[in-house]
Amino acid sequence: MNKKMKGLFLIFKGIKFKEIDSYGDLMTIKDFISAVKSGNFIDYDGTGLYAFKDMQTKDIEVLPSDISKGKVDKRFTHVMWYNKWKLR
């Protein structure tokens, strides 16, 4: 294992990941922050899971109120958003 891979392993040690699913909305952290600041998402609307472009965490949640408080986990590049009220 090279140094870069060892570093990534230590950063994400103990975090469980899964493939991106088809029923959430994947967006970049930047887009999620912008949506929260614009009032598009509030905690009551749903919940997000931190993610990357091709995989998401199983249980590391991010809520709009976290963003409002400046609590952003910068290890991740995306958020998978699950809206409670999504029309089917």
Backbone as JSON Lines, residues from 0, in Angstrom:
{"i":0,"aa":"M","n":[0.84,-1.17,0.0],"ca":[0.0,0.0,0.0],"c":[0.9,1.24,0.0]}
{"i":1,"aa":"N","n":[0.65,2.16,-0.94],"ca":[1.48,3.36,-1.01],"c":[1.07,4.37,0.07]}
{"i":2,"aa":"K","n":[1.85,5.44,0.23],"ca":[1.6,6.42,1.3],"c":[0.23,7.09,1.17]}
{"i":3,"aa":"K","n":[-0.15,7.4,-0.07],"ca":[-1.43,8.06,-0.29],"c":[-2.58,7.14,0.16]}
{"i":4,"aa":"M","n":[-2.51,5.88,-0.23],"ca":[-3.55,4.92,0.15],"c":[-3.58,4.72,1.67]}
{"i":5,"aa":"K","n":[-2.43,4.66,2.31],"ca":[-2.38,4.53,3.76],"c":[-3.04,5.73,4.42]}
{"i":6,"aa":"G","n":[-2.78,6.92,3.89],"ca":[-3.38,8.13,4.43],"c":[-4.89,8.12,4.3]}
{"i":7,"aa":"L","n":[-5.4,7.71,3.13],"ca":[-6.83,7.63,2.93],"c":[-7.46,6.59,3.85]}
{"i":8,"aa":"F","n":[-6.78,5.48,4.03],"ca":[-7.28,4.43,4.92],"c":[-7.45,4.98,6.33]}
{"i":9,"aa":"L","n":[-6.47,5.73,6.81],"ca":[-6.55,6.28,8.16],"c":[-7.64,7.33,8.3]}
{"i":10,"aa":"I","n":[-7.82,8.14,7.26],"ca":[-8.87,9.17,7.29],"c":[-10.25,8.55,7.37]}
{"i":11,"aa":"F","n":[-10.47,7.46,6.66],"ca":[-11.79,6.85,6.57],"c":[-11.91,5.54,7.35]}
{"i":12,"aa":"K","n":[-10.98,5.27,8.22],"ca":[-11.01,4.04,9.02],"c":[-12.3,3.97,9.84]}
{"i":13,"aa":"G","n":[-12.98,2.87,9.75],"ca":[-14.2,2.65,10.52],"c":[-15.47,3.18,9.87]}
{"i":14,"aa":"I","n":[-15.36,3.87,8.75],"ca":[-16.55,4.39,8.07],"c":[-17.04,3.34,7.08]}
{"i":15,"aa":"K","n":[-18.32,3.06,7.14],"ca":[-18.91,2.08,6.23],"c":[-19.51,2.81,5.03]}
{"i":16,"aa":"F","n":[-19.23,2.29,3.85],"ca":[-19.71,2.87,2.6],"c":[-20.62,1.88,1.87]}
{"i":17,"aa":"K","n":[-21.43,2.42,0.98],"ca":[-22.25,1.59,0.1],"c":[-22.34,2.29,-1.25]}
{"i":18,"aa":"E","n":[-22.82,1.56,-2.25],"ca":[-22.98,2.15,-3.57],"c":[-24.06,3.23,-3.54]}
{"i":19,"aa":"I","n":[-23.96,4.16,-4.45],"ca":[-24.97,5.21,-4.58],"c":[-26.29,4.54,-4.95]}
{"i":20,"aa":"D","n":[-27.37,4.92,-4.25],"ca":[-28.66,4.32,-4.58],"c":[-29.42,5.2,-5.55]}
{"i":21,"aa":"S","n":[-30.58,4.73,-5.97],"ca":[-31.33,5.44,-7.01],"c":[-32.48,6.29,-6.46]}
{"i":22,"aa":"Y","n":[-32.7,6.28,-5.16],"ca":[-33.86,7.03,-4.66],"c":[-33.49,8.3,-3.9]}
{"i":23,"aa":"G","n":[-32.22,8.59,-3.72],"ca":[-31.8,9.87,-3.14],"c":[-31.37,10.82,-4.24]}
{"i":24,"aa":"D","n":[-31.05,12.02,-3.86],"ca":[-30.57,13.02,-4.81],"c":[-29.13,13.37,-4.47]}
{"i":25,"aa":"L","n":[-28.2,12.98,-5.34],"ca":[-26.78,13.23,-5.12],"c":[-26.43,14.64,-5.59]}
{"i":26,"aa":"M","n":[-25.75,15.38,-4.72],"ca":[-25.3,16.73,-5.09],"c":[-23.96,17.01,-4.44]}
{"i":27,"aa":"T","n":[-23.25,17.95,-5.01],"ca":[-21.97,18.32,-4.43],"c":[-22.22,19.03,-3.09]}
{"i":28,"aa":"I","n":[-21.2,19.01,-2.24],"ca":[-21.29,19.73,-0.97],"c":[-21.59,21.21,-1.26]}
{"i":29,"aa":"K","n":[-20.93,21.77,-2.25],"ca":[-21.12,23.19,-2.6],"c":[-22.59,23.46,-2.94]}
{"i":30,"aa":"D","n":[-23.2,22.59,-3.75],"ca":[-24.6,22.77,-4.13],"c":[-25.53,22.59,-2.92]}
{"i":31,"aa":"F","n":[-25.2,21.64,-2.05],"ca":[-26.02,21.41,-0.85],"c":[-25.96,22.64,0.06]}
{"i":32,"aa":"I","n":[-24.77,23.17,0.29],"ca":[-24.61,24.36,1.12],"c":[-25.4,25.53,0.53]}
{"i":33,"aa":"S","n":[-25.31,25.71,-0.77],"ca":[-26.03,26.78,-1.44],"c":[-27.55,26.61,-1.27]}
{"i":34,"aa":"A","n":[-28.03,25.38,-1.42],"ca":[-29.47,25.11,-1.27],"c":[-29.93,25.4,0.16]}
{"i":35,"aa":"V","n":[-29.13,25.03,1.14],"ca":[-29.47,25.29,2.54],"c":[-29.51,26.8,2.8]}
{"i":36,"aa":"K","n":[-28.49,27.49,2.34],"ca":[-28.42,28.95,2.55],"c":[-29.55,29.68,1.84]}
{"i":37,"aa":"S","n":[-30.05,29.1,0.75],"ca":[-31.17,29.7,0.01],"c":[-32.52,29.36,0.62]}
{"i":38,"aa":"G","n":[-32.52,28.49,1.63],"ca":[-33.76,28.1,2.28],"c":[-34.48,26.95,1.62]}
{"i":39,"aa":"N","n":[-33.82,26.26,0.68],"ca":[-34.46,25.15,-0.02],"c":[-34.59,23.9,0.84]}
{"i":40,"aa":"F","n":[-33.72,23.72,1.81],"ca":[-33.76,22.56,2.69],"c":[-33.74,23.0,4.14]}
{"i":41,"aa":"I","n":[-34.62,22.4,4.95],"ca":[-34.57,22.53,6.4],"c":[-34.61,21.12,6.97]}
{"i":42,"aa":"D","n":[-34.28,20.99,8.25],"ca":[-34.21,19.66,8.86],"c":[-35.51,18.87,8.69]}
{"i":43,"aa":"Y","n":[-36.63,19.54,8.75],"ca":[-37.92,18.87,8.64],"c":[-38.13,18.22,7.27]}
{"i":44,"aa":"D","n":[-37.43,18.71,6.25],"ca":[-37.61,18.22,4.88],"c":[-37.05,16.83,4.65]}
{"i":45,"aa":"G","n":[-35.99,16.47,5.38],"ca":[-35.35,15.18,5.16],"c":[-33.99,15.13,5.79]}
{"i":46,"aa":"T","n":[-33.15,14.25,5.27],"ca":[-31.81,14.09,5.81],"c":[-30.84,13.75,4.68]}
{"i":47,"aa":"G","n":[-29.57,14.0,4.92],"ca":[-28.55,13.67,3.94],"c":[-27.52,12.74,4.53]}
{"i":48,"aa":"L","n":[-26.82,12.07,3.66],"ca":[-25.67,11.25,4.05],"c":[-24.46,11.77,3.28]}
{"i":49,"aa":"Y","n":[-23.34,11.89,3.98],"ca":[-22.12,12.3,3.28],"c":[-21.76,11.25,2.24]}
{"i":50,"aa":"A","n":[-21.14,11.71,1.15],"ca":[-20.88,10.81,0.02],"c":[-19.7,11.32,-0.82]}
{"i":51,"aa":"F","n":[-19.35,10.49,-1.78],"ca":[-18.46,10.85,-2.87],"c":[-19.27,10.66,-4.14]}
{"i":52,"aa":"K","n":[-18.68,10.94,-5.27],"ca":[-19.4,10.82,-6.54],"c":[-19.91,9.4,-6.79]}
{"i":53,"aa":"D","n":[-19.16,8.4,-6.34],"ca":[-19.52,7.02,-6.66],"c":[-19.81,6.12,-5.47]}
{"i":54,"aa":"M","n":[-19.83,6.67,-4.24],"ca":[-20.2,5.88,-3.07],"c":[-20.65,6.81,-1.96]}
{"i":55,"aa":"Q","n":[-21.47,6.28,-1.07],"ca":[-21.98,7.08,0.03],"c":[-21.76,6.36,1.35]}
{"i":56,"aa":"T","n":[-21.75,7.14,2.42],"ca":[-21.63,6.53,3.73],"c":[-22.95,5.86,4.08]}
{"i":57,"aa":"K","n":[-22.87,4.9,4.98],"ca":[-24.09,4.22,5.4],"c":[-24.79,4.96,6.53]}
{"i":58,"aa":"D","n":[-24.03,5.73,7.32],"ca":[-24.66,6.28,8.52],"c":[-24.1,7.61,9.01]}
{"i":59,"aa":"I","n":[-23.4,8.35,8.18],"ca":[-22.89,9.66,8.61],"c":[-23.82,10.73,8.04]}
{"i":60,"aa":"E","n":[-24.77,11.16,8.87],"ca":[-25.79,12.1,8.44],"c":[-25.28,13.52,8.41]}
{"i":61,"aa":"V","n":[-25.91,14.3,7.55],"ca":[-25.72,15.74,7.51],"c":[-27.1,16.36,7.39]}
{"i":62,"aa":"L","n":[-27.36,17.32,8.26],"ca":[-28.63,18.01,8.27],"c":[-28.43,19.47,7.85]}
{"i":63,"aa":"P","n":[-29.46,20.09,7.31],"ca":[-29.33,21.5,6.98],"c":[-28.89,22.36,8.17]}
{"i":64,"aa":"S","n":[-29.35,22.04,9.37],"ca":[-28.94,22.82,10.54],"c":[-27.45,22.68,10.81]}
{"i":65,"aa":"D","n":[-26.85,21.55,10.44],"ca":[-25.39,21.4,10.58],"c":[-24.68,22.44,9.71]}
{"i":66,"aa":"I","n":[-25.17,22.6,8.5],"ca":[-24.57,23.56,7.57],"c":[-24.72,24.98,8.11]}
{"i":67,"aa":"S","n":[-25.91,25.28,8.62],"ca":[-26.17,26.61,9.18],"c":[-25.25,26.92,10.35]}
{"i":68,"aa":"K","n":[-24.83,25.88,11.08],"ca":[-23.92,26.05,12.22],"c":[-22.45,25.98,11.81]}
{"i":69,"aa":"G","n":[-22.2,25.8,10.51],"ca":[-20.83,25.72,10.01],"c":[-20.17,24.37,10.22]}
{"i":70,"aa":"K","n":[-20.97,23.35,10.49],"ca":[-20.44,22.0,10.71],"c":[-20.5,21.21,9.41]}
{"i":71,"aa":"V","n":[-19.41,21.26,8.67],"ca":[-19.32,20.55,7.4],"c":[-18.12,19.62,7.46]}
{"i":72,"aa":"D","n":[-18.33,18.35,7.18],"ca":[-17.23,17.38,7.17],"c":[-16.54,17.48,5.81]}
{"i":73,"aa":"K","n":[-15.41,18.13,5.78],"ca":[-14.73,18.43,4.52],"c":[-13.99,17.24,3.92]}
{"i":74,"aa":"R","n":[-14.09,16.09,4.55],"ca":[-13.48,14.89,3.96],"c":[-14.29,14.42,2.75]}
{"i":75,"aa":"F","n":[-15.55,14.82,2.68],"ca":[-16.44,14.33,1.63],"c":[-16.7,15.41,0.59]}
{"i":76,"aa":"T","n":[-17.06,14.97,-0.62],"ca":[-17.28,15.9,-1.73],"c":[-18.75,16.07,-2.1]}
{"i":77,"aa":"H","n":[-19.6,15.16,-1.63],"ca":[-21.0,15.15,-2.03],"c":[-21.91,14.86,-0.83]}
{"i":78,"aa":"V","n":[-23.2,15.09,-1.05],"ca":[-24.25,14.71,-0.1],"c":[-25.32,13.96,-0.89]}
{"i":79,"aa":"M","n":[-25.78,12.85,-0.32],"ca":[-26.95,12.15,-0.87],"c":[-28.14,12.59,-0.03]}
{"i":80,"aa":"W","n":[-29.05,13.34,-0.63],"ca":[-30.18,13.92,0.08],"c":[-31.42,13.04,-0.09]}
{"i":81,"aa":"Y","n":[-32.08,12.77,1.05],"ca":[-33.32,11.99,1.06],"c":[-34.45,12.89,1.55]}
{"i":82,"aa":"N","n":[-35.26,13.33,0.62],"ca":[-36.37,14.22,0.94],"c":[-37.55,13.4,1.42]}
{"i":83,"aa":"K","n":[-38.12,13.75,2.57],"ca":[-39.28,13.03,3.11],"c":[-40.49,13.13,2.17]}
{"i":84,"aa":"W","n":[-40.59,14.23,1.47],"ca":[-41.8,14.53,0.73],"c":[-41.66,14.36,-0.78]}
{"i":85,"aa":"K","n":[-40.67,13.6,-1.22],"ca":[-40.44,13.42,-2.65],"c":[-41.65,12.73,-3.31]}
{"i":86,"aa":"L","n":[-42.12,13.33,-4.38],"ca":[-43.24,12.74,-5.11],"c":[-42.75,11.54,-5.89]}
{"i":87,"aa":"R","n":[-43.56,10.53,-5.96],"ca":[-43.18,9.31,-6.67],"c":[-44.02,9.15,-7.9]}
